[in-house]
C-alpha cells in the first residue's frame, strides 16, 4: 500500500538523500549495472526506483521524478532524458570506488612506410574520438588510443583499407587497464578461444584447422585469407591446457609455413572483447548465411576442398532443375490435351450406343496417348544430346 499523499514527497526526498550520502553511495553503485554513465557518477533512475524502500512509498515513476526535479534540484541533477541522476556536490575520493582506466587501445599494422601519425588519426577518427597515436613495439605497428569504448569496438568490427591495402587491427593488453564490462544476457564459454599469428602468406584456413585438430577438436577457425592473425575456437574448454602440450611437442606446424605458428589462449579482457564482438556481429547481421564465393578463386587454390565441393553440388542442382523444366510436361498440359482428344470426333459416339468393342478401342487409344507423352520426353532428351 502506498503512503499517504502528504508524506510521499518528504519520504522520497529523504530516501534519495540517504542513497546519495557518503556512507551509502558505495552499496548503491554496487547495485547498479556497470556502464560508461556509472563511471562518471550517474545512476540509472529505473534502478533506484526499484529499491524496496522506494516502492514501499510509491511505485509511480512520474510522481517520483516530479518530486526530485521540483523539490530536489538543490542536491540532484538529471541527464536531458531523465534516465540518469547524480548528486550535485562532489564526493571525496575515498568515498567512490576507484575504477581502473578503460582499455580503448588497438594495435594496427599494414600501412606503407610513408604513412604519418596524422593520416592514421584521420582514418580512425571516423569511428570516434582518437586520443593519441603512438608507435608500437614492433616495426610497422602503431597504437591507437580512443576516448570511448564504442569507437574502439566499431574500429574492430569494420574492415579498414588504406591505399587499397587491408589494415589489420587487434586488441592489446595494458597493465592496470580494464574493459568496462556490462552484464551479458548469457555467460560466454571460457577457455575455448585462442589467438594465433602471425600467419605467413598463401596459408589457407583449412591448413590451420588441420594443425590444431592434431591436439583438440576444433569448432571453427576465424581467419580471412591474407590476414596475419586469427582465432581458433575449440569444442571443449582446453585452450590454456594446450599451451604446455603443444610446447612439449615442438609447436604448431602448419602446411605452407616455414616457422611454427604462435598462439595464446584468450583470457580476461581479451576473451571478453572477443565474445562481445561476436555478439555485436550477430546483432548487426555481419555474418552472412550464405558465403559468396568468386568462381575465379578456384584457379588460385584459395578455396578449401569443402567449398569447391559445395560449388559443384550447387551447379549440379541447377542443371537438374533446368533439365526437369525442359523435359517434363505438366499435369495441367496433359489434362488439356486429353480433354481436347476426348471432345474430338475420335471419341464422338453420340449416334450409336457404346459397345464392348468401342470401350476396348477407347482403352487402346488412351494407352496410345500415354505412349505419346513418353515419346515427347524422349525426343526432347535426344535433341538435347545431339546438340
MONOR-V121635 format. One record per helix or strand of 3 or more residues. SS is the DSSP state (2 for helix, 1 for strand). FROM is the first residue (numbers start at 1). LEN is the number of residues. If there is no record, write none. Layout:
ss: <SS & SS>
from: <FROM & FROM>
len: <LEN & LEN>
//
This chain:
ss: <2 & 2 & 2 & 2 & 2 & 2 & 1 & 1 & 1 & 2 & 1 & 1 & 2 & 1 & 1 & 1 & 2 & 1 & 1 & 2 & 1 & 2 & 2 & 2 & 2 & 2 & 2>
from: <5 & 25 & 36 & 45 & 52 & 61 & 76 & 84 & 105 & 117 & 130 & 141 & 149 & 160 & 165 & 193 & 205 & 218 & 229 & 239 & 263 & 268 & 297 & 305 & 331 & 345 & 356>
len: <15 & 7 & 4 & 4 & 6 & 11 & 3 & 4 & 5 & 9 & 6 & 6 & 9 & 3 & 7 & 5 & 8 & 5 & 6 & 10 & 3 & 16 & 4 & 23 & 13 & 3 & 31>
//
